[in-house]
Amino acid sequence: MSFLVETVPNFSEGRRLDVVDRLAAAVTSTPGAHLLDRTSDASHNRSVLTIAGESDAVADALEAAVAIAVRDIDMNDHSGEHPRIGAVDVVPFVPLGDTTMEQCVGLAESFGRRMSERFDVPVFLYAEAARRADRVKLADVRRGQYEGLKVEIEQRGREPDFGAARMHPSAGAMAVGARPFLIAYNINLASADRDLAVRIARRIRESGGGLPKVQANGFFIEELGCAQVSMNVLDFTVTPLWLIWETVRAVAAEDGIDLVESELIGLAPKASFLAVADRAGADPDASVEERLAAAAAFLRLRDFSPLQALELRLEAARSNVGR
């Protein structure tokens, strides 16, 4: 039985946009799979596709994209700011609508097994699909990144959940999991000091005693010429985006640094924006579009569109089918 899901596969290619075009085309050519967003970052050398639809169609679209990534991305030549273990670095399944987490766990397991068998890529299950406590966190699965895992994968305790205990010669390994909705949210500083971004990230992330359900790291983004605090927000109902913005602003201000802007990588639930709108004092009786605009202004979101709200983007995609 098919069910409604979202997936946000991360591919280790953000510079050769012809490759990213082929990945996206593999999704759009699959009936029933909706490509809601695509984002590429040259510094991170990484692209993220946001796909939603019925689980069977989404899995077929993903498999087509994985085939292209395995063929066209060679991890031996890859470099970038973002941690990674393979050409298809991570594939999370996220429940939408009435879909349960248990259904997404089952999908992660079946999809992971299928990928390892077809492409001979070792697959590690993580998050809600993890079979071991030390693989719940994606960072633990990625320990040592591609280069380190290449050496350690044959060691006891580092073997994959599916496939042989060896890296694919060019595509590396893959993490597949099931999780709640994650918001990839970055804040750009009015500074080129990467060390400052790293210090801020350490202070505000949960593992450093900071904000609950927030993972963070600091980078220098060459094409923007600034330092960036890059975050995964694991539960925006626990730590809303407005609190992250205000906290990073306060910590940066201690060094006399302002914030330039923020950005979303992919989409976010409409409710996450509306919570920001409330904090910004937007009229609760205003239209959704006006409230979304108020949220974007508060966060100084770069290149914001109301269609970055997941529900609005999926509604638009479905209404365009068959036109």
N, C-alpha and C positions, 0 to 999 in steps of 0.2 A: 504494500500500500504506500502510495506517495504522499508526502506532506510538505508544507511550506517551510522553506529554510532560506537562510542567507549564508553565503560563504565569502571570505575575504582572502583569497590566495595571495601570497607575497612571492614575487619572482625576483631572482637576483640579476636583474637587468634594468637599468634606468637611463642608459646612455644611447644604446642602439634602438632608436624608436621604431625602426622597421620591424625589429623582433617583437616589440610590445604591440605593434599593430597586428601582427599575426596571432599573438596570444588573444587579443581582444576579438579578432575576427572568428577565432575558434568558438568563442562564447556566443557571439551574435548570430552565428550560423546554426546554432543548436536550437531547434524549436522548443519553446516553453521556458528557456533560460533567458533572464533579463540582465543585461550588463548595465548596472545602475551608475557606475562611476569607474574611472581609471585615473590613476595618479602615478607619475614617474618622477624620480628624484635622482639627479646626476651625482651629487655628492655621496648619497647613500648607495647609489648604483642599484636601485631597487624600484620595482613597480608593484602597485597594489590594484587589483581589480575587485570591484564589489558586485556580486552576482546574487540574484534572488529568483525564486520560483519553486516549482514542485521538485521534491528531492531527486526523483529519477532524472529529470531534465538537467538539474544543476550538476549532478554527478557525471552525466554524459558530457556536458560542456567542460567541466574540469578535466576530465580524462583527455579530451581533445587538446586542451591548453597544455596539459602536462606533456603530451607527446611532442609538442612544438618546443617546449622548454628543454626537454631532455636532448632533443636534436640540435638546438641552436645555442644553448648556453653552456660554456665550458668553465667550470669552477676553477680550473688550473690557471685561467687567465683573469679571474675576477678579483677586483679590489673595490672597497667602498667603506663608508663610515659605519654602516649598520651591521650588527652581528648576523651571521648566516651560516647554514650548514649545507645548503644545496641550491641547485638551480631553481627548484620549487621549494623554497625555504620552509614555508608553513601553510597549511590549509586548515582553517578552523570552520566548523559548522555551528551555526547559531540558530536557535529556534525562533520562528516567527509565528504570530497568530496563536493558534491552539496547539502547535507542535510542542512536544515535551523535550526536556533535556535527554531523557532516556532514548528517545528516537534518534536524536542527533549523535549520541554515543554509538548506537548501533550503526548509523550511517558512517561515522568515522572509522569504525572497525572494518566494515565491509569495503569501504573505499580504500583504506590503507592497505588491506590485503590485496585488493585488485591491482593497485599501483605497483606493489612490490613484485607481484607475479608477472605483470605485463612488461614492466620496464627494468626489472632487476635493480630497483632502487631500494635501499634499506629504509624502513619506515618506523618512526618512533611515535607512539601515542602519548598525548599530553593533555593537560587540563582535566576536564570531567571524564575524558576517555582514558586517562592514564591507568595503567595496570600496576604501577609502582609509585610509592609516595615520592620518590626522588625524581619523578618525571611530571609531576603536576605543574610545576613552573616551567614555562618555556625556556627561561634563562638557564635552567639546570640541564635541559636537553641540549641546548646550544653551547654548553661549557667547552671552551677551547676553540669554538667556531669550526669552520670547515677543516682548517689545517690541523687542529688538535684532535678532532673526532677521527680524522683519517688515520691517525696513529693509534688512537685508543679504542676504536670500534671492536677490535678483536679481543679486548680485555674483558675479563669477567665483570659483569655489571654494566658494561657499556654496549652490549649487543642490542640490536634493534628488536622491536616487537614483531615485525614482519620482515622476511627476507634474510639473506645471508649476512654474516657479520663482516662485511666488507663494503667499502664505498663504491658506488658506481664510478667508473673511471673518469667521467667528465661531469656528471650531474650530481655527484655527492650523495646526500641523504635528504630525507623529507620528514617533517613533523606534521602529524595529522591529529586533530583534536575536536572537542566539542566544548563550547563555553558560552556564557551569556554575552550580550552585546558589549563590545569593546570600542571605545572611542580613541582613535589615534589623534592626538592633539599636541601641537608644537607652539612654542612661544619664542619669538625672535627678539634678541636683546639689542639695544643701541650700543653695542660693543662688539669688537672682534675677538674678545678674550675668551678662548675656548675654556681655559681653566676656571674662569668665573662661572660659565654655564655648568661645568662639572660640579663645582661647589654648590651651586644652587640646587642642582638635581639631587645631590646627596642629602641636602637638608629637607627637601620637600617630599621625597619619596617615602613610601611606607616602610621599606626595609631600613631606612635611616631614622625612623621614629617620627616621620612627617605625616603626610596626608594619607589616610586609609584608602586602599584600593587604587593607589597611584604608583606606577612604575616610571622612572625617569632616568635620563642620561643627558650628558652635555656634548655638543658637537660644534664644529665650525663649518658653516655652510658657505662654500666658496663662491657659488654663483650669486648669493645674496650679500656676501662680504660681511657676515655677522655671525655671532655665536647664537646657538639655539639650545633651548631646553626642550628635549623631545620626550613625549610622555605617552603612555598607554593608561587610559582611565578605565579600570576594570568594572566599576559600578558608579555611574554618575548620580544615582540616588543617594549614595553614601557620601561621595565627595563631588559636588556639582562643579561645572566648568567655571562658574563665576568665582568660586572659592579658590580654585587653582590659579586663575588669573590674578586675583588680589594677593594671594600668598607669594607668588613669584615676583610680583611688583614690589611687595614690601621687602623681600629678601634682597632683590637687586638694588633697591634704593639705599640699602645699607652701604653699598659701594658707590653710591651716587650715579647709578645707571638706571635709565628708563627702559620701558618696553616699547618696541616699534610696532609690533603687530602679532597676531597669532594666526594659525592655520589649522584646518582639518585635513587629515589624510583619509579620503573616503567620506562616508556619511555618518550621521549621528541621529538618534531618535528625536522626533519632534519634541518630546517632553524635556529633553536636555536643553534645548534652546529656550523653551517657554520658562524653565526655571531661571535662566539668565535674564529673560525679559522681566520677570517679577523682581529680581534683584535690581535691575536697572530702573524700576519704577514705571514701566510701560503700562499703558491703560489696559486693564484686564478685559475690557469690553471691545478693544480694537480687534481688527481682523488678524487672522493668523499670520498673514504676510507682514503686517505692520509690526506685530510682536516679534517675529523672526528678525526683521530689520533692526529693531531696537537691541536685540540680543547680539547681533553681529556688530553693531556699533560699539556696544559695551566692551566686547572682546577684541575689538579692532581686527576682525576676521578679514584676511586677505582673500580677494576674489570670491566673496560669499554669494551664494545663490540660494533662494528658498528651497530649491530642489536638492540641497544638501541634507534636508530633513528626509530620512529614510522613507517614511510613509508617503510623503508627497512624490518622491522620485519613483517609487514602485507603482503608485497610482497612475502617474504619467506614462510609465513604461507599458503598463497593461492597456491603457486607453489607446496607445499608438499601435498595438498589435493589429495587423490586418489592414492598416491604412496605406 
